[in-house]
Amino acid sequence: MKTILRKQYLETLTVLKGKNLIKVITGVRRCGKSTLMTQFQKVLKQGNKTVSIVAINFDQPAYRELAEKSWKEVFDFVQSKLKRRVVNYVFLDEVQNVQDFEKLLEGLYIHPDVDLYVTGSNAYLLSSELATLLTGRAFEIHVLPFSFKEFLEFSSSSSSVERSFADYLRTGGFPEAVKLSGDGLMFAYQYLQTVYKNIFENDITKRFDVYGTESYLEVVHFLMDSIGSRVSPGNVSKVLTAEKKRIDNKTVDRYIDTMVQSYLFYKASRYDVKGKQHLRTLEKYYLVDLGFRFALLGKELTGDAGHLLENVVYLELKRRNYQVWIGKVDSMEVDFVVRDTAGNTQYIQVAQTVQSAETLKRELAPFEKIPDHHEKMLITMDYDTGSYNGIKKINALDWLLGN
């Protein structure tokens, strides 16, 4: 099976190798966490052919019985595989399948001969209980499906960059979906429907009370159809109830939280740029992979292209380890307020095109109300670039590819 190196994540793991930390690799199911672990194990072997590696995937049939045992029995099993007086690199895939896995991790963490790496497909892995137990001992590496740049490398398409981007919007970045799309989108979408079912059954219903599968899916569909729009549980409840799909706002709120916990959606909170304060209402939700939208909703690109581009930009900002908020400027909104790892702030507007003077004026208006002098950027699919009173206009594909 074809793979590509997830270079960014491998570089982070290489830096953290040997550090007295649990390396916690998180991300939605099937986004490539297990492959990343395998790739890093190969890196370790390249540096030392006799390196000691203990790798267990609790999702695989060979280890499902082990996952059902007590944490102490799992600990004893791992310990029996360790070599003495050398560093043992221990990889535990989907460790949340083990009951009381927190105790297992604590026991391995304090073992003098263990450098520990774990993965998990929901935020329960970093829940308050685990966070309290391992305060200051864990470092999270959050993995997303393929970026557009990785998509191009993996698919090896001979199409133009523009055509490939349209394919990326439809197919998304799950490695197996990209692979299957070569035989037809139908195969990719059937696979993505299976992935969604897997997330729902393993990361949601096993951990949270879901009173109705159909009502839950309605909320999922609503959020997928509302990318780039401000959302409140009350609004979702009102719309669905009007469509004879009665559901109260507290249930909607709880359902949305489970979607965020399972990395199906990411919540972007609002930030008052002038007041310099975080706001607690009308967040936006971005989908982890746009392939889900087409697999579950069957929608085409037309009409929503700007919002889909906004979703892609949001995920890329997350890949680049930026903090991201939605900006409020008086009664206006700037799509993203971001802060990079060096603490620099940037304001970003995203639009499919600003070829009309009216659209350009609308997109620039929030920037003009921002009193500070942090960098301001307008990202569009237009070919022409330039500057408007210091506001940079850049092509989205150039920005995504790092050109």
N, C-alpha and C positions, 0 to 999 in steps of 0.2 A: 504494500500500500504506500502511495506517495505521501510524503510528509515534507514540511519545511521547518527550518529552525525558527523557533520563537525567540529571536535574538534578544529583544528587550528584556524578556523575563529571565532568560538564561544569564544575561549579564548581571542582573540583580542577584540571582542565586549564587553566582560565582563570587560576587563581592561578600555575600553573607556566609559563604562556606567556612565552617570552623568557628563561627561566632557563637557565643554562648546564648543563643536564641532558638526558639522553636520557629522554624520557617513554615508559616501557615499559608497554603496556596488555596485561595477561594475562587469561586466563579460558578456560573450556571452549569448545569449538567451538559456534558458532551461538547464543551467549548475547547477542550484540549488539555485539561489539567494532567491527566494520566500520561499523555504523550509528552508533555513538558517534563514530567518526572523521569520518564524513560530517557529523554534527550539529555537531561542533566546527569543521569547515571552514566551515560556514554562519555560525557565530558570528564567525569571522575575517573573512569577507566583509562581514558587517554593519558591522563596525568600519572596514573599508577595502575599497572595491569593486575597487581595483587590486592587492590583495594577491597575492603570488606563492605559489601552492600547487602542489606536485608530489606526486601521490598514485598509488601503485602497489600493487595487490593481487596478490600472487604466487599466490593460489589461483584467480584468474580466467584463463580460457583465453588472453586477450590477452597475459598476462605469464608464462605457464608456460614458454615457450621462453626468456625472459629469465632466469627463475629457474635454468635449467639451465646457464647460462653461468658463467664464473668471477666471483668477487666483484669483481675489478678491472673487468671488462666492465660489470657492473651499476653500479659506482661511476661509470664514465665516462658511462654512459647517463643516470644521475641528474644528473650534473654538467652534461651538455649541455642540460638543461632549466632550469637555474638562471639567474636574472637577476643581474646584477652590481650590487654596492654597495647591495643591499636585503636585508632578511631574507626568506629563502625557507623556507616551512614545508613540510618534507618528511615525508610519511606513507607508511610501508612496512608493508603488511598481510601477516601470516603470513611474516615475514622469515626464519624458521628454515628455509624451503624453499630458501634460497640456501646453497650450500656455502661454508663459511668466512665465514658472515654476520657473525661477530664483527669481522673485519677491515673489512668493508663499513661497519659501524656506527662503528668507530673512525675510519675515514677521513672519514665524513660529520660525525662529532662535532667534529673539529678544524677543519672547514671554517668560515671566519669568517662566511659568509653563510647558514648553515643552522641552523634550529631543528628538531630531529629528534623524530619520534613513530613508534613501532613497535608492532606487536601480535604476539602469539604464542599458540598454543593448547596449549602444554605447558611444563612447568617447565624444559625444556632451554634455553629462551631465557635463563633466569637461572641456568644451571648454573655450576659452580665455575670453569670456564674463562672464561666470559663475565664472571662476577663479578670474577675476578682482573684481567681486561683492562680492565674499566670501573669499577673500584672508586671509589666516590664520585662517579661520573658519571651513574648511572642512578637513576630514581625510578619505582617500580612502582605502577601503578593497577590493582588487581585487580577485574575485572568479574564479577558473578554474574548468572544469569537474573533475571527480574522478581521483585521483592519482592511481598508481598501488596498493598501500597499501589499499586505500579505495575500489578499485575495488574488491580485494580479500574479504574484509569484507562484501561488499554488495552482491556479487554473491554467497558467501558461497559454492564455488566450491570444489568438492572432488578431482579435478585433481591435478597433480603435479604443483609446482610453475612455472616450465618451460612451461608447457602446458597452464597454466592460462595466462602467459605473452604473449604467441602467440595469445590467445583469446583476450587479452587486446589490442594488436596491431591492430587486425581486427575490433573489436567492438568499441574501444574507451571508454571514461569515462562519456558520458552523461547518467545520471541515468536511464532514460526511455529506452534508447537503450540497456543498460546492462540488464535491466529487460526483454525486448522483445527478446533478443538474446537467452534466455532459450528456446524459442519456435522455434528458427531457425534464422540464420543470415539475411534471406530475410526480416523478420519483422523489425529487427533493422535497416537495410539499408533503407527501405521504410520510417521509422520514421525519419532518419537522412536527407533524401532527403527533407522531409517536413520541418525540422528545417532550412535547408539551404534556402529553398524557403521563409520561414518566415523572416529570416535575410535579404534576398535580398529585399523583399517587404516592410518590416517595418523599417529597419535600413539603407538601402542603397537608394532605388529608391525614398523614401519619402523625403530624405534630399539632395540627390545629383542627378545631371543630368547624366543619363546613356543612351547613344545614341543607343545601341543595346544589347538586352539581350543575344544573342548568342555570340557576341564578348566579352562581360563581362565574360561569363562562360568560354570562351576559356582562358582568362587570369587567372581565378581561377584555371582551370585545369593545366595550365602551372606551376603556383606556387606550386600546390600540387605535381606535378611531379618533382619539382626541389628542394625539401627539402634537406638542407645541401649543396646546391650549391650557389655560388655567382650569384646575379641577378641584371640586370640593365634594366630599361624600354626600352632602345634602343635595347638590346639583345632580349627581349621578342617580341618587334615589328618586328625585323628582322626575327626571326624564324617563327612567325605566318604569316607574309606577304609572306614568301617563301612557306608556305603551303596554299596559296590562301585565307588567312584570314586577309585581309589588315586592319591594325590598326596602327596609328602613335604613336610615343613614348610618346608624351604629354598626350594622352588619356590613354595609359597604366599606366603612372605615376599616373594619377588622379584616375584610377580604383584601383590601388594597395593601394593608400592612403585610399580610402573608405573601403577597406577590413580590413585595420589596425584599422580604426576608429570604425568598427563594431565588433572588437575583433575576426574576423575570422582568421587572421594571426597576428603574432608578428614580428616586425622588429628588427633584431640584427645588430647593426652598427659595423664597424670594428675599431680596435684600434691598433696603432703602438706601440708594446711593447717596442722597443728600443728608439723610438723617443718620447714616452709618450704623444701621441696626438691622438685625434679622427679623423677618416677619413670619408669622405662624399660620398664615392662611393662603389659600389659592395657590398651592404648589403646582408644578408641572411634573408629568411622569413621562420618562423616555424608555422605550422598549429596548431590551438587551440585544435584539437582533431583528431587523426588519423582515427577514424571511418568515417569521412567525405571523406577521401581519397579513401577508399574502396567503400563507398556508391556512390560516384560520378564518380570515375575513374574505379572501378571494378578491381583494380590491386591486385596481390597476393604479398606475402611477399618476395619471392625469388628475388634476385638481388638487392633489395633496403634495405635489413635488417639493414645495417650499418647506413644508413641515417635515417631510422625510429627510431632506437635506439637513434641517436643524437637528434631527435625531442623530444623523451620522456625525455631525460636528460635535454634538454633546459627548458621544461615545469616544471620539478621538481625543477630546480634551481630558476625559477620564483616563485614557491610555497613557497620556503624557503626564499623568500624576498631578493635574491641576485641580485645585478646589474650584467648584463651579456653583454659581447661584444665578437666579433670574433677577435682573435689575429693575427696580422701580425708580422712576425719575419723575416726580410730581405725579401727573395722571398718565404718564407714558411708561413704556417698558423697553428696556434694552435686553436683547435675547439672553446674553450671558455676561456676567461679571466673573472673571477668573483670576485666580492668584496662582502663580507658578511656584516651584519648589524653592526659589530664591526670595519669595515674598513680593514679587512684582505684580501689580494689578493691571488688568487689561479689560477693555470693554469690546464686546463682539456683537455685531448684528449679522443675521443670516437671511438671505433672500434668494429665491431661484433666479430672478433677474431684476435689474433696476434700469432697464432700457428706457422706460417711460419716465418723463420728468416728474410726474406725480408720485410714482413709486419711489424714485430716488429721494425726493423731498421727505416722504413719510419715513423712510428708513434712516435718514440722517437726523431727523428732528430730535430723537432722544439724546443723541450725542451732543447736540448743541446746548442742551440744558444741563449737561454735566459740568460742574464748576472746576474740577481738577484737570490736570494735564497728563494723566496716565494714557497709555497708548490706546487708540480707538481703531477698530478694524471692521470693514464690511466685507463679508464673504459671500460671493455669488457664483453662479455658473456662467456668467458673462465672460467672454474672452478678453475684453478690454479691461485694463487695470489702471490705477492712477491714484490721485490724492485729492481730497476735497477739504481744504482748510486744515490739513494735517491728518485727516481721516484716511487711512489706507484702504483702498479697494483691491482685493486680491481674488484670483480664481480659486474656487473650492478644490478642484482637482490638484492644482499646484500645491495648495496648502496641505491637502491630505497626503500627498506624496513627498512632502518636504522639499519641494522645488523652490 
